[in-house]
């Protein structure tokens, strides 16, 4: 059973950077894609970025050029490097994994961008 643990969230000022990490364990051989979504209170979860097991990446338009998703296969970890953060990037960020079973979600990590 795939399990995901996120880390790296926090409070930063506008224009600063954060790097989120998502460590996968259990059943990782079946994972073919991982990604990040985010959700604000009372709003629908929105997709942010994804990376396949061969390194192909995609981004939602409002983070293109600011966020970079990457993976370290040796550590079974996916990262989301977030630069030039804006107050509207404030959300809970969730890692997900697509594999042979239903999509697995992490517990979420809070990112707050405020001066």
C-alpha positions as a Markdown table, in Angstrom:
| # | Residue | x | y | z |
|---|---|---|---|---|
| 1 | Unk | 0.0 | 0.0 | 0.0 |
| 2 | Unk | 1.4 | 3.3 | -1.1 |
| 3 | Unk | 2.0 | 5.9 | 1.6 |
| 4 | Unk | 3.0 | 9.5 | 1.1 |
| 5 | Unk | 4.5 | 11.9 | 3.7 |
| 6 | Unk | 4.9 | 15.6 | 2.8 |
| 7 | Unk | 7.2 | 18.1 | 4.4 |
| 8 | Unk | 8.7 | 21.6 | 3.8 |
| 9 | Unk | 5.7 | 23.9 | 4.2 |
| 10 | Unk | 5.9 | 27.1 | 6.3 |
| 11 | Unk | 5.5 | 30.8 | 6.4 |
| 12 | Unk | 7.4 | 33.0 | 3.9 |
| 13 | Unk | 7.2 | 36.5 | 2.6 |
| 14 | Unk | 6.2 | 37.4 | -0.9 |
| 15 | Unk | 9.0 | 36.8 | -3.4 |
| 16 | Unk | 10.7 | 34.1 | -1.3 |
| 17 | Unk | 11.0 | 30.4 | -2.0 |
| 18 | Unk | 10.1 | 27.1 | -0.4 |
| 19 | Unk | 10.8 | 23.5 | -1.3 |
| 20 | Unk | 8.2 | 20.8 | -0.6 |
| 21 | Unk | 9.1 | 17.2 | -0.3 |
| 22 | Unk | 7.0 | 14.1 | -0.7 |
| 23 | Unk | 8.4 | 10.7 | 0.3 |
| 24 | Unk | 6.7 | 7.6 | -0.9 |
| 25 | Unk | 6.8 | 4.2 | 0.7 |
| 26 | Unk | 5.1 | 0.8 | 0.3 |
| 27 | Unk | 4.1 | -0.4 | -3.2 |
| 28 | Unk | 6.3 | 2.2 | -4.9 |
| 29 | Unk | 7.1 | -0.1 | -7.8 |
| 30 | Unk | 3.6 | 0.4 | -9.2 |
| 31 | Unk | 3.8 | 4.3 | -9.1 |
| 32 | Unk | 3.9 | 5.7 | -12.6 |
| 33 | Unk | 3.2 | 9.4 | -11.8 |
| 34 | Unk | 3.3 | 11.7 | -8.9 |
| 35 | Unk | 2.2 | 15.3 | -8.5 |
| 36 | Unk | 1.0 | 18.1 | -6.3 |
| 37 | Unk | -2.4 | 19.8 | -5.8 |
| 38 | Unk | -3.4 | 22.5 | -3.5 |
| 39 | Unk | -6.6 | 23.6 | -1.6 |
| 40 | Unk | -7.7 | 26.6 | 0.3 |
| 41 | Unk | -10.5 | 26.4 | 2.9 |
| 42 | Unk | -13.9 | 26.3 | 1.3 |
| 43 | Unk | -12.5 | 25.9 | -2.2 |
| 44 | Unk | -12.0 | 22.9 | -4.5 |
| 45 | Unk | -8.7 | 21.2 | -4.7 |
| 46 | Unk | -6.7 | 22.4 | -7.8 |
| 47 | Unk | -4.0 | 20.6 | -9.6 |
| 48 | Unk | -0.5 | 22.2 | -9.6 |
| 49 | Unk | 2.1 | 20.0 | -11.2 |
| 50 | Unk | 3.0 | 16.4 | -12.1 |
| 51 | Unk | 5.9 | 14.2 | -13.1 |
| 52 | Unk | 5.9 | 10.8 | -14.6 |
| 53 | Unk | 8.3 | 7.9 | -13.8 |
| 54 | Unk | 10.3 | 8.9 | -16.9 |
| 55 | Unk | 10.6 | 12.5 | -15.9 |
| 56 | Unk | 8.0 | 14.2 | -18.1 |
| 57 | Unk | 6.5 | 17.2 | -16.3 |
| 58 | Unk | 3.4 | 19.4 | -16.6 |
| 59 | Unk | 2.3 | 22.5 | -14.8 |
| 60 | Unk | -0.8 | 24.6 | -14.3 |
| 61 | Unk | -0.4 | 27.9 | -16.1 |
| 62 | Unk | -0.4 | 30.1 | -13.0 |
| 63 | Unk | 2.8 | 28.4 | -11.6 |
| 64 | Unk | 4.6 | 27.9 | -14.9 |
| 65 | Unk | 8.0 | 29.4 | -14.7 |
| 66 | Unk | 7.9 | 29.8 | -10.9 |
| 67 | Unk | 7.5 | 26.2 | -9.7 |
| 68 | Unk | 9.6 | 23.2 | -10.6 |
| 69 | Unk | 8.7 | 19.6 | -9.9 |
| 70 | Unk | 11.5 | 17.0 | -9.7 |
| 71 | Unk | 12.1 | 13.5 | -8.4 |
| 72 | Unk | 14.9 | 11.5 | -6.8 |
| 73 | Unk | 14.2 | 7.9 | -7.6 |
| 74 | Unk | 16.9 | 6.7 | -5.2 |
| 75 | Unk | 15.1 | 8.4 | -2.3 |
| 76 | Unk | 11.5 | 7.7 | -3.7 |
| 77 | Unk | 10.9 | 11.4 | -3.2 |
| 78 | Unk | 9.3 | 14.1 | -5.3 |
| 79 | Unk | 10.0 | 17.8 | -4.7 |
| 80 | Unk | 8.2 | 21.0 | -5.6 |
| 81 | Unk | 10.5 | 23.9 | -5.7 |
| 82 | Unk | 8.4 | 27.1 | -5.4 |
| 83 | Unk | 10.1 | 30.4 | -6.2 |
| 84 | Unk | 8.7 | 34.0 | -6.4 |
| 85 | Unk | 5.9 | 33.0 | -4.1 |
| 86 | Unk | 2.8 | 35.2 | -4.0 |
| 87 | Unk | 0.1 | 35.6 | -1.3 |
| 88 | Unk | -2.3 | 33.8 | -3.6 |
| 89 | Unk | -0.1 | 30.7 | -3.4 |
| 90 | Unk | -1.2 | 30.3 | 0.3 |
| 91 | Unk | -2.9 | 26.9 | 0.5 |
| 92 | Unk | -2.5 | 23.4 | 1.9 |
| 93 | Unk | -0.4 | 21.5 | -0.6 |
| 94 | Unk | -1.1 | 17.8 | -1.2 |
| 95 | Unk | 1.2 | 15.3 | -2.8 |
| 96 | Unk | -0.4 | 12.4 | -4.8 |
| 97 | Unk | 0.7 | 9.2 | -6.4 |
| 98 | Unk | -1.0 | 7.4 | -9.3 |
| 99 | Unk | -0.4 | 3.7 | -9.4 |
| 100 | Unk | -2.2 | 0.4 | -10.0 |
| 101 | Unk | -4.7 | 1.1 | -7.2 |
| 102 | Unk | -6.8 | 4.2 | -6.4 |
| 103 | Unk | -4.9 | 7.6 | -6.3 |
| 104 | Unk | -3.1 | 8.0 | -3.0 |
| 105 | Unk | -2.9 | 11.4 | -1.2 |
| 106 | Unk | -0.6 | 12.7 | 1.4 |
| 107 | Unk | -1.7 | 14.4 | 4.5 |
| 108 | Unk | -1.0 | 17.9 | 3.2 |
| 109 | Unk | 1.5 | 20.7 | 4.3 |
| 110 | Unk | 0.5 | 24.3 | 4.9 |
| 111 | Unk | 2.2 | 27.0 | 2.8 |
| 112 | Unk | 1.5 | 30.6 | 3.9 |
| 113 | Unk | 2.8 | 33.6 | 1.9 |
| 114 | Unk | 2.4 | 36.8 | 3.8 |
| 115 | Unk | 4.3 | 40.0 | 4.7 |
